[in-house]
Amino acid sequence: MAKTILAIDDSASIRQMVSFTLKSSGYEVTEAVDGMDGLDKAKTKTFNLILSDQNMPRMDGLTMIKNLRAMPQYKAVPILMLTTESSDAMKQQGRAAGATGWLVKPFDPQKLIEVVKKVIG
């Protein structure tokens, strides 16, 4: 069965690129437009991996991660940040919130696949 990934980003073009890259490697991808939408979708289905942007309207990535980590089914699910934010302070906040890893945009599709394979196979 295909591994399921929730891709959350307020940029439609980034969502499409992430989705296309992951689907072409055999993953099943659900898209969400912001943290609030991502949280809603995560409540209806448990995903193998969450990929999230940080800066989004309605709810940012770190707030969403804190909310997900409070849910029993997401205590151990890997959550990767895919964002333009690259400061050590922001990465530290990400780790404190429960992020598993950090990828900086623009991303290399091959690198994304490598990281996802490392994290969920």
Backbone as JSON Lines, residues from 0, in Angstrom:
{"i":0,"aa":"M","n":[0.84,-1.19,0.0],"ca":[0.0,0.0,0.0],"c":[0.88,1.26,0.0]}
{"i":1,"aa":"A","n":[0.46,2.25,-0.74],"ca":[1.25,3.49,-0.85],"c":[1.29,4.24,0.47]}
{"i":2,"aa":"K","n":[2.43,4.82,0.77],"ca":[2.56,5.66,1.97],"c":[1.85,6.98,1.68]}
{"i":3,"aa":"T","n":[1.17,7.5,2.7],"ca":[0.4,8.73,2.52],"c":[1.12,9.93,3.12]}
{"i":4,"aa":"I","n":[1.1,11.02,2.36],"ca":[1.78,12.25,2.78],"c":[0.81,13.42,2.7]}
{"i":5,"aa":"L","n":[0.82,14.25,3.72],"ca":[0.02,15.47,3.72],"c":[0.97,16.63,3.44]}
{"i":6,"aa":"A","n":[0.75,17.33,2.32],"ca":[1.6,18.46,1.92],"c":[0.84,19.76,2.16]}
{"i":7,"aa":"I","n":[1.37,20.61,3.03],"ca":[0.69,21.85,3.42],"c":[1.51,23.06,3.02]}
{"i":8,"aa":"D","n":[0.95,23.88,2.15],"ca":[1.64,25.11,1.72],"c":[0.59,26.05,1.14]}
{"i":9,"aa":"D","n":[0.73,27.35,1.43],"ca":[-0.24,28.3,0.88],"c":[0.06,28.64,-0.58]}
{"i":10,"aa":"S","n":[1.2,28.2,-1.1],"ca":[1.55,28.44,-2.5],"c":[1.11,27.25,-3.36]}
{"i":11,"aa":"A","n":[0.18,27.5,-4.28],"ca":[-0.32,26.43,-5.15],"c":[0.8,25.81,-5.97]}
{"i":12,"aa":"S","n":[1.74,26.63,-6.46],"ca":[2.81,26.09,-7.3],"c":[3.74,25.17,-6.49]}
{"i":13,"aa":"I","n":[4.01,25.52,-5.24],"ca":[4.84,24.65,-4.38],"c":[4.1,23.35,-4.11]}
{"i":14,"aa":"R","n":[2.81,23.45,-3.78],"ca":[2.01,22.23,-3.54],"c":[2.05,21.32,-4.76]}
{"i":15,"aa":"Q","n":[1.89,21.91,-5.94],"ca":[1.9,21.1,-7.17],"c":[3.25,20.43,-7.4]}
{"i":16,"aa":"M","n":[4.33,21.18,-7.16],"ca":[5.67,20.61,-7.33],"c":[5.93,19.47,-6.35]}
{"i":17,"aa":"V","n":[5.58,19.69,-5.1],"ca":[5.76,18.67,-4.07],"c":[4.93,17.44,-4.41]}
{"i":18,"aa":"S","n":[3.67,17.68,-4.74],"ca":[2.74,16.61,-5.07],"c":[3.24,15.79,-6.27]}
{"i":19,"aa":"F","n":[3.61,16.47,-7.34],"ca":[4.1,15.81,-8.54],"c":[5.35,14.98,-8.24]}
{"i":20,"aa":"T","n":[6.29,15.57,-7.52],"ca":[7.54,14.9,-7.17],"c":[7.27,13.62,-6.37]}
{"i":21,"aa":"L","n":[6.43,13.73,-5.36],"ca":[6.16,12.58,-4.49],"c":[5.3,11.52,-5.17]}
{"i":22,"aa":"K","n":[4.29,11.96,-5.92],"ca":[3.43,10.99,-6.61],"c":[4.22,10.2,-7.64]}
{"i":23,"aa":"S","n":[5.17,10.85,-8.32],"ca":[5.96,10.15,-9.33],"c":[6.9,9.12,-8.69]}
{"i":24,"aa":"S","n":[7.06,9.2,-7.36],"ca":[7.86,8.19,-6.65],"c":[6.97,7.19,-5.92]}
{"i":25,"aa":"G","n":[5.69,7.22,-6.22],"ca":[4.78,6.2,-5.68],"c":[4.07,6.54,-4.39]}
{"i":26,"aa":"Y","n":[4.2,7.78,-3.92],"ca":[3.52,8.17,-2.68],"c":[2.13,8.71,-3.0]}
{"i":27,"aa":"E","n":[1.24,8.6,-2.03],"ca":[-0.11,9.16,-2.15],"c":[-0.07,10.5,-1.44]}
{"i":28,"aa":"V","n":[-0.49,11.57,-2.13],"ca":[-0.36,12.92,-1.55],"c":[-1.72,13.61,-1.42]}
{"i":29,"aa":"T","n":[-1.97,14.18,-0.25],"ca":[-3.13,15.02,-0.01],"c":[-2.59,16.42,0.21]}
{"i":30,"aa":"E","n":[-3.23,17.4,-0.4],"ca":[-2.76,18.79,-0.27],"c":[-3.66,19.58,0.67]}
{"i":31,"aa":"A","n":[-3.04,20.55,1.37],"ca":[-3.79,21.46,2.24],"c":[-3.24,22.87,2.01]}
{"i":32,"aa":"V","n":[-4.11,23.88,2.09],"ca":[-3.74,25.25,1.73],"c":[-3.15,26.1,2.86]}
{"i":33,"aa":"D","n":[-3.31,25.65,4.11],"ca":[-2.7,26.34,5.25],"c":[-2.76,25.43,6.47]}
{"i":34,"aa":"G","n":[-2.22,25.89,7.59],"ca":[-2.17,25.07,8.79],"c":[-3.53,24.6,9.28]}
{"i":35,"aa":"M","n":[-4.52,25.46,9.18],"ca":[-5.87,25.13,9.62],"c":[-6.44,23.99,8.77]}
{"i":36,"aa":"D","n":[-6.3,24.12,7.45],"ca":[-6.76,23.11,6.51],"c":[-6.0,21.8,6.75]}
{"i":37,"aa":"G","n":[-4.68,21.91,6.98],"ca":[-3.87,20.73,7.24],"c":[-4.31,19.99,8.49]}
{"i":38,"aa":"L","n":[-4.58,20.75,9.54],"ca":[-5.03,20.17,10.8],"c":[-6.38,19.46,10.61]}
{"i":39,"aa":"D","n":[-7.29,20.1,9.88],"ca":[-8.6,19.49,9.6],"c":[-8.43,18.16,8.86]}
{"i":40,"aa":"K","n":[-7.57,18.16,7.84],"ca":[-7.36,16.93,7.05],"c":[-6.68,15.86,7.88]}
{"i":41,"aa":"A","n":[-5.77,16.26,8.76],"ca":[-5.06,15.3,9.62],"c":[-6.0,14.65,10.63]}
{"i":42,"aa":"K","n":[-7.11,15.32,10.93],"ca":[-8.07,14.76,11.88],"c":[-8.94,13.69,11.22]}
{"i":43,"aa":"T","n":[-9.09,13.74,9.89],"ca":[-9.96,12.79,9.21],"c":[-9.23,11.55,8.74]}
{"i":44,"aa":"K","n":[-7.9,11.61,8.69],"ca":[-7.1,10.49,8.18],"c":[-5.71,10.58,8.81]}
{"i":45,"aa":"T","n":[-5.1,9.45,9.13],"ca":[-3.74,9.48,9.67],"c":[-2.74,9.28,8.53]}
{"i":46,"aa":"F","n":[-1.81,10.22,8.41],"ca":[-0.81,10.19,7.35],"c":[0.5,9.59,7.86]}
{"i":47,"aa":"N","n":[1.33,9.07,6.94],"ca":[2.64,8.53,7.29],"c":[3.68,9.63,7.48]}
{"i":48,"aa":"L","n":[3.43,10.78,6.82],"ca":[4.36,11.9,6.87],"c":[3.62,13.2,6.62]}
{"i":49,"aa":"I","n":[4.06,14.27,7.29],"ca":[3.5,15.59,7.05],"c":[4.63,16.5,6.58]}
{"i":50,"aa":"L","n":[4.38,17.23,5.5],"ca":[5.33,18.22,4.97],"c":[4.64,19.56,5.09]}
{"i":51,"aa":"S","n":[5.25,20.51,5.78],"ca":[4.56,21.78,5.98],"c":[5.45,23.0,5.8]}
{"i":52,"aa":"D","n":[4.85,24.03,5.25],"ca":[5.48,25.34,5.16],"c":[5.38,25.97,6.56]}
{"i":53,"aa":"Q","n":[6.13,27.03,6.8],"ca":[6.03,27.75,8.08],"c":[5.09,28.94,7.96]}
{"i":54,"aa":"N","n":[5.35,29.84,7.0],"ca":[4.59,31.09,6.91],"c":[3.33,30.91,6.05]}
{"i":55,"aa":"M","n":[2.19,30.81,6.73],"ca":[0.91,30.63,6.04],"c":[-0.18,31.43,6.75]}
{"i":56,"aa":"P","n":[-1.23,31.8,6.01],"ca":[-2.35,32.5,6.65],"c":[-3.13,31.55,7.58]}
{"i":57,"aa":"R","n":[-3.92,32.1,8.45],"ca":[-4.79,31.38,9.39],"c":[-4.05,30.59,10.47]}
{"i":58,"aa":"M","n":[-3.04,29.78,10.1],"ca":[-2.26,29.06,11.11],"c":[-0.89,28.73,10.51]}
{"i":59,"aa":"D","n":[0.18,29.14,11.21],"ca":[1.51,28.85,10.68],"c":[1.92,27.4,10.97]}
{"i":60,"aa":"G","n":[3.03,27.0,10.38],"ca":[3.49,25.62,10.5],"c":[3.8,25.18,11.91]}
{"i":61,"aa":"L","n":[4.48,26.03,12.68],"ca":[4.86,25.64,14.05],"c":[3.64,25.45,14.94]}
{"i":62,"aa":"T","n":[2.66,26.34,14.81],"ca":[1.42,26.2,15.6],"c":[0.71,24.91,15.22]}
{"i":63,"aa":"M","n":[0.68,24.61,13.91],"ca":[0.03,23.38,13.46],"c":[0.75,22.15,14.0]}
{"i":64,"aa":"I","n":[2.09,22.17,13.99],"ca":[2.86,21.03,14.51],"c":[2.54,20.8,15.99]}
{"i":65,"aa":"K","n":[2.49,21.88,16.77],"ca":[2.16,21.74,18.2],"c":[0.79,21.09,18.37]}
{"i":66,"aa":"N","n":[-0.17,21.51,17.54],"ca":[-1.52,20.93,17.6],"c":[-1.5,19.46,17.2]}
{"i":67,"aa":"L","n":[-0.74,19.12,16.15],"ca":[-0.66,17.72,15.72],"c":[-0.01,16.84,16.78]}
{"i":68,"aa":"R","n":[1.08,17.34,17.38],"ca":[1.8,16.55,18.39],"c":[0.94,16.3,19.63]}
{"i":69,"aa":"A","n":[-0.09,17.1,19.82],"ca":[-1.0,16.9,20.96],"c":[-2.0,15.78,20.68]}
{"i":70,"aa":"M","n":[-2.09,15.35,19.42],"ca":[-3.02,14.28,19.04],"c":[-2.29,12.93,19.12]}
{"i":71,"aa":"P","n":[-2.9,11.94,19.8],"ca":[-2.22,10.64,19.99],"c":[-1.7,10.01,18.68]}
{"i":72,"aa":"Q","n":[-2.48,10.1,17.6],"ca":[-2.07,9.46,16.35],"c":[-0.9,10.16,15.65]}
{"i":73,"aa":"Y","n":[-0.53,11.36,16.12],"ca":[0.59,12.09,15.51],"c":[1.79,12.28,16.43]}
{"i":74,"aa":"K","n":[1.81,11.54,17.56],"ca":[2.93,11.66,18.5],"c":[4.25,11.29,17.81]}
{"i":75,"aa":"A","n":[4.22,10.23,16.97],"ca":[5.47,9.72,16.38],"c":[5.54,9.87,14.86]}
{"i":76,"aa":"V","n":[4.55,10.48,14.23],"ca":[4.57,10.65,12.77],"c":[5.61,11.72,12.4]}
{"i":77,"aa":"P","n":[6.49,11.42,11.43],"ca":[7.49,12.42,11.04],"c":[6.83,13.66,10.42]}
{"i":78,"aa":"I","n":[7.32,14.83,10.83],"ca":[6.84,16.1,10.28],"c":[8.05,16.87,9.78]}
{"i":79,"aa":"L","n":[8.07,17.15,8.48],"ca":[9.17,17.9,7.88],"c":[8.71,19.3,7.52]}
{"i":80,"aa":"M","n":[9.51,20.28,7.87],"ca":[9.22,21.66,7.47],"c":[9.86,21.88,6.1]}
{"i":81,"aa":"L","n":[9.1,22.44,5.17],"ca":[9.62,22.8,3.85],"c":[9.32,24.28,3.71]}
{"i":82,"aa":"T","n":[10.32,25.12,3.94],"ca":[10.08,26.55,4.1],"c":[11.26,27.39,3.61]}
{"i":83,"aa":"T","n":[11.03,28.68,3.44],"ca":[12.12,29.59,3.07],"c":[12.9,29.99,4.32]}
{"i":84,"aa":"E","n":[12.33,29.71,5.49],"ca":[12.99,30.06,6.76],"c":[14.21,29.15,6.97]}
{"i":85,"aa":"S","n":[15.38,29.76,7.15],"ca":[16.57,28.91,7.31],"c":[17.43,29.28,8.51]}
{"i":86,"aa":"S","n":[16.96,30.21,9.34],"ca":[17.77,30.62,10.5],"c":[17.83,29.51,11.55]}
{"i":87,"aa":"D","n":[18.94,29.46,12.27],"ca":[19.09,28.45,13.32],"c":[18.02,28.62,14.4]}
{"i":88,"aa":"A","n":[17.67,29.88,14.69],"ca":[16.65,30.15,15.72],"c":[15.31,29.53,15.3]}
{"i":89,"aa":"M","n":[14.96,29.7,14.03],"ca":[13.69,29.15,13.53],"c":[13.74,27.61,13.54]}
{"i":90,"aa":"K","n":[14.87,27.05,13.17],"ca":[15.01,25.59,13.18],"c":[14.89,25.05,14.6]}
{"i":91,"aa":"Q","n":[15.44,25.8,15.56],"ca":[15.35,25.4,16.96],"c":[13.9,25.43,17.43]}
{"i":92,"aa":"Q","n":[13.17,26.47,17.02],"ca":[11.74,26.56,17.37],"c":[11.0,25.37,16.75]}
{"i":93,"aa":"G","n":[11.39,25.02,15.54],"ca":[10.78,23.87,14.86],"c":[11.0,22.58,15.63]}
{"i":94,"aa":"R","n":[12.23,22.36,16.05],"ca":[12.54,21.15,16.83],"c":[11.76,21.15,18.14]}
{"i":95,"aa":"A","n":[11.7,22.3,18.78],"ca":[10.97,22.41,20.05],"c":[9.49,22.12,19.85]}
{"i":96,"aa":"A","n":[8.94,22.52,18.7],"ca":[7.51,22.28,18.42],"c":[7.25,20.82,18.07]}
{"i":97,"aa":"G","n":[8.31,20.12,17.63],"ca":[8.13,18.7,17.28],"c":[8.45,18.35,15.84]}
{"i":98,"aa":"A","n":[9.08,19.28,15.09],"ca":[9.44,18.98,13.7],"c":[10.56,17.94,13.68]}
{"i":99,"aa":"T","n":[10.47,17.01,12.74],"ca":[11.46,15.94,12.61],"c":[12.66,16.42,11.81]}
{"i":100,"aa":"G","n":[12.39,17.26,10.78],"ca":[13.46,17.72,9.91],"c":[13.11,19.04,9.25]}
{"i":101,"aa":"W","n":[14.06,19.58,8.5],"ca":[13.91,20.92,7.92],"c":[14.49,20.95,6.52]}
{"i":102,"aa":"L","n":[13.69,21.32,5.54],"ca":[14.16,21.49,4.16],"c":[13.91,22.93,3.76]}
{"i":103,"aa":"V","n":[14.87,23.53,3.06],"ca":[14.73,24.93,2.68],"c":[14.32,25.05,1.21]}
{"i":104,"aa":"K","n":[13.34,25.94,0.95],"ca":[12.9,26.23,-0.42],"c":[13.85,27.24,-1.04]}
{"i":105,"aa":"P","n":[14.07,27.22,-2.33],"ca":[13.53,26.24,-3.28],"c":[14.19,24.89,-3.04]}
{"i":106,"aa":"F","n":[13.43,23.82,-3.21],"ca":[13.95,22.48,-2.92],"c":[14.33,21.75,-4.2]}
{"i":107,"aa":"D","n":[15.27,20.82,-4.06],"ca":[15.69,19.96,-5.15],"c":[14.79,18.71,-5.07]}
{"i":108,"aa":"P","n":[14.0,18.43,-6.13],"ca":[13.08,17.29,-6.08],"c":[13.78,15.98,-5.68]}
{"i":109,"aa":"Q","n":[14.98,15.74,-6.19],"ca":[15.71,14.51,-5.87],"c":[16.04,14.45,-4.38]}
{"i":110,"aa":"K","n":[16.42,15.58,-3.81],"ca":[16.75,15.66,-2.38],"c":[15.49,15.41,-1.54]}
{"i":111,"aa":"L","n":[14.37,15.96,-1.99],"ca":[13.1,15.74,-1.28],"c":[12.78,14.24,-1.22]}
{"i":112,"aa":"I","n":[12.9,13.55,-2.37],"ca":[12.63,12.11,-2.42],"c":[13.58,11.36,-1.48]}
{"i":113,"aa":"E","n":[14.86,11.73,-1.51],"ca":[15.84,11.07,-0.64],"c":[15.47,11.21,0.83]}
{"i":114,"aa":"V","n":[15.11,12.42,1.23],"ca":[14.74,12.68,2.63],"c":[13.48,11.9,3.01]}
{"i":115,"aa":"V","n":[12.47,11.94,2.14],"ca":[11.21,11.22,2.42],"c":[11.47,9.72,2.53]}
{"i":116,"aa":"K","n":[12.29,9.17,1.64],"ca":[12.61,7.74,1.7],"c":[13.34,7.39,2.99]}
{"i":117,"aa":"K","n":[14.23,8.27,3.43],"ca":[14.96,8.06,4.68],"c":[14.0,8.04,5.87]}
{"i":118,"aa":"V","n":[13.03,8.95,5.82],"ca":[12.12,9.11,6.96],"c":[11.0,8.06,7.0]}
{"i":119,"aa":"I","n":[10.4,7.75,5.86],"ca":[9.27,6.79,5.89],"c":[9.43,5.59,4.95]}
{"i":120,"aa":"G","n":[10.52,5.54,4.2],"ca":[10.76,4.4,3.32],"c":[10.08,4.5,1.99]}
